[in-house]
């Protein structure tokens, strides 16, 4: 049986770039019909995500907007308001990551929509919420990484702040948005009531950092400095081997003893600093210096064999090039190749959540801007001449 728990749910997607598209992409994977509204200039991610054969679909846009229907609308044009109202009326969920004042001007904020349609689920993704001193400020993933202390973790470890080289905040918050919408849909199914959701990136990611790194400062008085000292050790990095790098973690006492024997440090087996979890936590600096020492006497493959025989979690440290050729990912078919309508042969990344032994079906490829404008307008009750008038006025755009 096909896994489509959201079949019949329509999502009006007023988002762009990454955080919102991640959320609506996830909902599309669960079977929701997602209608992405794209402005005349196009989603910024069409260009930000790197080069593409035609310039229409960067690799990032290609993957984050799979399974969505695309309608081109200029929301600033008064002629578009009637289209938007019909879209809102037909939708179960409205998701937006525009600035709140822009949504209010367009009457697309939660208060305006739910005054007309109290059963709707309205989800606003913000940078800093709507009621604190940072409310309304613009932001992007790297700014959130700095503001939440994520970049500062690298400062504590390496002496220089650094961004995680992927938009990790956007992805994490996008998945949380999808989860919040699923919870709101469950509540509506039980009560009939809609919801006004707001998910701020700053608070959400700050909570993540603090849950892990308040650590000893979680008590009054503190029992030590903030920060998980294992993760902040300058030696907490992949380890060099004879031909590359390896990533491993050793936590239990048996794993530690097996590791010390494997790397030729049996002299430390009776060292009280490393004899227990509590002792290693107390002497975390010294311990990570031992476990972070180079392992250049053997190749990565040789170390993997040794560590796996000792039940130590270990994997090669991939590069972007080698990850795509990982034998496990190839065996399970994570990446396949398809013929995209405009970009030619392009990679498609399948869903990763397995249900009853199978993966949910792949959704349609990401669409050019305005690809289904005419079809969606027809479904909303617009006659062909009305659609032509909207396009002539610049309120709607169509590529078909």
N, C-alpha and C positions, 0 to 999 in steps of 0.2 A: 504494500500500500504506500502511495506517495505521501511523504511527510510535508503537509502544507497546513499547519495549525492556524495560519492567518488568512487562509483562502476566504475571499469575500470581504476582507478588510481593505479599505482604500486609504492610502496615505498621501496627503498633499505635501510635497517636499519643496519647501522654500529655502533650502540650504545650499551652500556652496563650499568650495575648497575641500576640507577633509573631515572635520569633526561631525558635521551634519550628514554628509554623504556616507560616512561609516555607519551611522545609526540607521539610515534608511536602507542602505545596502543589506544590513543584517535583517531588517524586517522583510525585505524582498526575498531573502533566502528562505524565510519561514512562510512564504507564499502570499504575502501582502501585495496588492497592486499599488505600486508607487508611481505617482505622477510628479515628475521633476519639472518645476517651473524654472526656465532659464532666461535671463535677461538678454537684451540684444548684444551686449558686449561679450556674452558667454561666461560660463564659470571660469574663474581665474585659473583653476587647476588644469584646464585644457592646455595652458601654456606653461604653468609653473612646474608641472610634473615631468618636464623634459621634452626632447624632440620626438616627433612622430612623422610617419611618411607623408601625411597630408596637412599636418598642423592642427587637425581637428580633435584628435584624441591622444593626449600624452599617455604614457604607460600607466601613470598613477590614476588619471581620469578613467582610463579603460577599465581598471580593476574595481575602482570604488563606485562606479555608477552602473554596474552590471544589473540587469533585471529591472530597469526602470523605464517608464515611458516618458518621452520628452516633449514638452510643449513650450514654444517660444513666446513669451509675453513681455511687454514693457509695462510694468506695474504703475509707472508714473503717468501713463497715458490715461485720461479719463475714460476712454472707450473700453479699456481693459477691465474696468471695475465690474461690469456685468458678468464677464467671463469668470473673474475671480470669485464672485459671489456664488455662481453655480458650482464652481469647483469646491468651494468650502462646504456648500450644502450637500454635495455628493460624497464628501470625505468623512471618514471616521476619525482620522488623526490629522492634525496640522502640525508640522515641524518646521521651525524657523531658527536661523542663527543670524538674522539681521539685527542691527541695533534696535533697542526697544522704541526709541522715538520715531524711527523710520516705520516700524510696524504700526504705531499709533496713527501716523499720518495716513497710512493706507487702510486703516480700520481692520488690520490683521493681527492686532494684539489680542491677548486672551480675553480681556474684559469685553472688547467689542464683539468678538466672534461668539463668545458664550452668552452674551446678552441676546443674540439672535438665535443661537443654537446651543442651549444648555447641555445637550448630550455629547457635544464634541470634546475630544481630548486635544488640548492645545499644549504643545511642548516648545518652550523657548530655551535655546542654548545661548548662554551669555559668557563673556569673558570673566566678569567680576560680579555677577548678580545685579539686582536692581535697587538695593536699599543700603549699600555701604558707601564709604567715601570714594571707592574706585568705580562705582556704578557708571556705566556708559563709556568708559575708556575703551579705546580700540586695543585689540590684542591678537597675537598669533602664538603658535605653539612654542617657539623659542622664548618669547617673552614670558609665557607661563612657566616654562622650565626655570627661568631665572627667578621669577617672583616666588615660586614655591620651594626654592632651595634645591631643586634637582641639580642645576648647574653648580650650586655651592657644595654639593657632595663631592664633586670632582676637585673643588678647591681644597676641601678637607683632606682628600686622599693624595692629590698630586701637587698641590700648591698653586694650581691654576684652575679657575672655573671652566667648565666645558659643557656644551649641549650634548645630549644624547643625539647621535646623528640619524635620527628618524623622528617623525612627528608623533612621539610617543604619547603626549598629552591628548592630542586629537583622537588617536585611536582608542585610548583607554576611556576617555569621556564619551566618545561615540558609542562604545559598547554599553556604558552605563545608561546612556540615554535610551538605547534600545530596550534595555531591561526595565527601565522606569515606565516606558510606554506599554510594554507587555503587562506589567502590574496594573496599570491604569485600565487597560482593556479587560483584564480579569475582573477588576472592580466594577466596570461598567456592565459587564455581562451579568454580574450578581445583583447590582442595584439599579442599573439603568442610568446612573449618573455619569456625566463627563468629569474631566479633571483639567486643572490648569497647572502644568508642570513647569518648573524652572530648574535647569541644571547649570550652575556656574562652574566654569573650568577651574578657576583659581582655587575656590574652596574645595572642590572635589579632589584635585591633585595635591593640595596642601594637606588634606586629611590623609591621603595615601602616604605621603612622606612622613608625617608626624606619627601615624600608627606604627610605622617601622622604626623611626629614628628618634622619637622622644626618649625611648629606651629608659636609661637610668634617671632621666629628668621627668619621668612620668609620676614621680612620688614627691611628697612634700614632708620633709625636705628631700631634695634629690639625693640619690645614693651614688651618683656619678655624673659625668658629663653626658649630654645628649649624643646620640649617634650609635649605631651598631658598629662596634669597633672592628668586628670581623670584616664587614663590608667596606669600611673606610680604611683598611690597611693598604698601604701602597703596594703590598705584595699580592693583593687580591685581584689578580689579573691572569689571563691565560699564560701558560708557561712554555718557554721555548724548548723545542726538541732538536734532534739532529737535522731534521728536514722541514721544520715548520713550527706549529704551535698546538698545544693541547689544552682543553678545558676540563677540569675535574673538581669535585668537591668531596671532602671527607669529613664526616660528622661523628659517626659512632666510634666507640673505643675499639672494636674489632677492625673497623676500616682503617683507623689511624695506625694500629699495630701492623696491619698488612701493608700499608703504604710505607712505613718506616723500613720494613724489611725489604720491600721491592726497590726502594731507591738507595739502599746501602747505608741506611742510618739506624741500624740495629742498636747502636750505642745509645740511642735516645729512648729505647723501649722502657727503661726503668726510670727515666727522668720524671720526677714528680710534677714538673710543670706541664707535662703533656699526657699524664696518666688518666685523666678523666675529662668529661665535658666541662665541669666546673673549673678545673685547673686550667684548661686551655682557654676558657673565657677570661680568667684572671691574667693569664700570660699571653693574651691574644697577639701582641706585637711579635713576641719571640716565636710563637707557633707559626704565624703566617710567614715569617722569614724562612722557616724550615720548609714549609709546604710550597712556598713560592720560588724556591731555588731552581735554576735552570736544570733541565733533564736532557742535556745534549749528548749523552753517551748512547742514546738509542733513538730510533725514528719514532714518529708519532704512531705508526701502525704497531710497532713493537710495544710501545707503552700501553696502547689500547688493549692489546691482548693481555698484558700483565695486570692492568687495573681491573679489567672485566672479570678475569679469573679470581680476583680478590673481592669481587662484588663492590667495586668502587665506581661511582657514577663518573663516566668519562666519555668525552666525544672530541673529535677533531675541532679545532677552531676554524670555522669556515670563513672564506671571503665571499663577497657577493657573486663572484664567478663560480666558485666551487659549490656553493649552496645549491644552485640550480641543478647540479649534476650529482647531488647526494644520492647514494644508492637506495636508501630507504624511501626518499621522496619519489624517486623514479619508480620504485617497485609499487608504491601505493597510488601512483598516478596523480600527484598533487597538481602538476602542471600539464595541460594538454594544449594542442595547437588547433586553432580554428580559422575559418575564413571570415574576417570582419567585413561588414558592408562597405566601409570606406578605406580601411587601413591595410587590407590584404591579410596575409598570414600573421596572426597575432596570438600571444599566449593567453590562456584562460586558466585561472586558478579555481579549482573546484572547492565546494564547501568542505569544511573540515569536521563538522559535527556529524557523527555517525548515528543513525537511528534504525533500530531493528536490523542491524547488520548491513545497511546500505547508507549511502550519502544522499542528501536531498538533490533533486535534479538541478542541473545548471540552468540559470535563467538566460534570457536573451542578452546579446552583446550590448554594451553601452551605445547609445544612439547619438547621431548628430543633433545639434541644436535645432529644435522645431521639427523633428522627424515625424512626430505623430500629432502635430498641431491640428491639422484638418480632421483627423479621425476622432480626436478627443472633443473638439468643438462640435462635431456632428453628434457624438454621444450625449453631449450636454444640451442638445436641442437646437443648435444654430443651423440655419439653412445655409446652403452653399453661397448664396449671394451675401448673407450676413458675414460669413467667414471671409469672403473676398474683401468686404468693406473694412473689416478689422485689420486685415493684412495691409490694405491700401493706406489705412490711417497710421500704420506703424505700431498699432497696439498688439498685434500678433505677428509672429514670423514663422514661416514654413519652409522646409527644405525639400518638400515632396509636392 
